[in-house]
Amino acid sequence: MVVNRSNLYVGQTVFFVHKEYNSLTKMKEDSIVECKITKIGRVYITINNGYPNRQFFIKSGNDYEFGIQEKENAIDGGILCFTREDAEKHLLKKKMMLELRNINYSEKTNSLNQLLLMKLAYEVGKLDFADDTMLKIPLPVNYKEMSEETLKSFLESDGEYE
């Protein structure tokens, strides 16, 4: 994410996404905390949300799609998002990456059509969720019987299928 300093101001509401210890489950869980910008420097944005001040890189090199990196980016380092929606999208992306990483791909557990659908969705480039295009495309009822060419043309046509 590229941050434009001219759009920032002290007192602006931002959302801090980090891991927080849950005493009930005895585990660290993802959390979104609403806080305010307290200082805008040349290199860092500083927030104070009841914890010690936290600093975030203004120019971090696009490390995250929906937020900016914390200066002290330890294992549980947080990111700063400028809208609650971006914070929720960041957590959803983390969850999806974990789910996809943990899928056991094998000859016995995945059909060819499942693998083709995953590959086509990725290659066609419909996974740009800036406009949520992929989420709005209903799959045809008979997608399992469709050939690779038909699936590809379906995905490229934004869901129009005859």
SULDA-V7243 format. One record per residue. N is the residue number from 1. RES is the residue in three letters. OMEGA is omega as a letter, one per 40 degrees, with the letter a starting at -180 (* if undefined). D_FIRST is the distance of its C-alpha to the first C-alpha in whole Angstrom. Layout:
N | RES | OMEGA | D_FIRST
N | RES | OMEGA | D_FIRST
//
This chain:
1 | MET | i | 0
2 | VAL | a | 4
3 | VAL | i | 6
4 | ASN | a | 10
5 | ARG | a | 13
6 | SER | i | 15
7 | ASN | a | 14
8 | LEU | i | 14
9 | TYR | i | 18
10 | VAL | a | 20
11 | GLY | i | 21
12 | GLN | i | 18
13 | THR | i | 17
14 | VAL | a | 14
15 | PHE | a | 14
16 | PHE | a | 15
17 | VAL | a | 15
18 | HIS | i | 17
19 | LYS | a | 21
20 | GLU | a | 24
21 | TYR | i | 27
22 | ASN | a | 29
23 | SER | i | 33
24 | LEU | a | 34
25 | THR | a | 33
26 | LYS | i | 33
27 | MET | i | 29
28 | LYS | a | 26
29 | GLU | i | 24
30 | ASP | a | 20
31 | SER | i | 20
32 | ILE | a | 18
33 | VAL | i | 19
34 | GLU | i | 19
35 | CYS | a | 19
36 | LYS | i | 19
37 | ILE | a | 17
38 | THR | a | 20
39 | LYS | i | 19
40 | ILE | i | 17
41 | GLY | i | 18
42 | ARG | a | 17
43 | VAL | a | 15
44 | TYR | i | 14
45 | ILE | i | 14
46 | THR | i | 17
47 | ILE | i | 18
48 | ASN | a | 21
49 | ASN | a | 22
50 | GLY | i | 26
51 | TYR | i | 24
52 | PRO | i | 24
53 | ASN | i | 22
54 | ARG | i | 18
55 | GLN | a | 16
56 | PHE | a | 12
57 | PHE | i | 11
58 | ILE | i | 10
59 | LYS | a | 9
60 | SER | i | 8
61 | GLY | i | 8
62 | ASN | a | 5
63 | ASP | a | 7
64 | TYR | a | 6
65 | GLU | a | 5
66 | PHE | a | 6
67 | GLY | i | 6
68 | ILE | a | 6
69 | GLN | i | 9
70 | GLU | i | 13
71 | LYS | i | 15
72 | GLU | a | 18
73 | ASN | i | 16
74 | ALA | a | 20
75 | ILE | a | 20
76 | ASP | a | 20
77 | GLY | a | 17
78 | GLY | i | 15
79 | ILE | a | 11
80 | LEU | i | 10
81 | CYS | a | 9
82 | PHE | i | 10
83 | THR | i | 13
84 | ARG | i | 15
85 | GLU | i | 14
86 | ASP | i | 11
87 | ALA | i | 12
88 | GLU | i | 15
89 | LYS | i | 13
90 | HIS | i | 12
91 | LEU | i | 15
92 | LEU | i | 16
93 | LYS | i | 14
94 | LYS | a | 16
95 | LYS | a | 19
96 | MET | i | 19
97 | MET | i | 18
98 | LEU | i | 21
99 | GLU | a | 24
100 | LEU | i | 23
101 | ARG | a | 24
102 | ASN | i | 27
103 | ILE | i | 28
104 | ASN | i | 32
105 | TYR | i | 32
106 | SER | a | 36
107 | GLU | a | 38
108 | LYS | a | 40
109 | THR | a | 37
110 | ASN | i | 35
111 | SER | i | 36
112 | LEU | a | 36
113 | ASN | i | 34
114 | GLN | a | 32
115 | LEU | i | 31
116 | LEU | i | 31
117 | LEU | i | 29
118 | MET | a | 26
119 | LYS | a | 26
120 | LEU | i | 26
121 | ALA | a | 23
122 | TYR | a | 21
123 | GLU | a | 23
124 | VAL | i | 23
125 | GLY | i | 19
126 | LYS | a | 20
127 | LEU | i | 17
128 | ASP | a | 14
129 | PHE | i | 14
130 | ALA | i | 13
131 | ASP | i | 16
132 | ASP | a | 18
133 | THR | a | 20
134 | MET | a | 21
135 | LEU | a | 22
136 | LYS | a | 24
137 | ILE | i | 26
138 | PRO | i | 30
139 | LEU | i | 31
140 | PRO | a | 35
141 | VAL | a | 37
142 | ASN | a | 39
143 | TYR | a | 36
144 | LYS | a | 37
145 | GLU | a | 40
146 | MET | i | 38
147 | SER | i | 38
148 | GLU | a | 35
149 | GLU | a | 35
150 | THR | i | 35
151 | LEU | a | 32
152 | LYS | i | 30
153 | SER | i | 32
154 | PHE | a | 31
155 | LEU | i | 27
156 | GLU | a | 27
157 | SER | a | 29
158 | ASP | i | 27
159 | GLY | i | 29
160 | GLU | a | 32
161 | TYR | a | 35
162 | GLU | * | 39
//
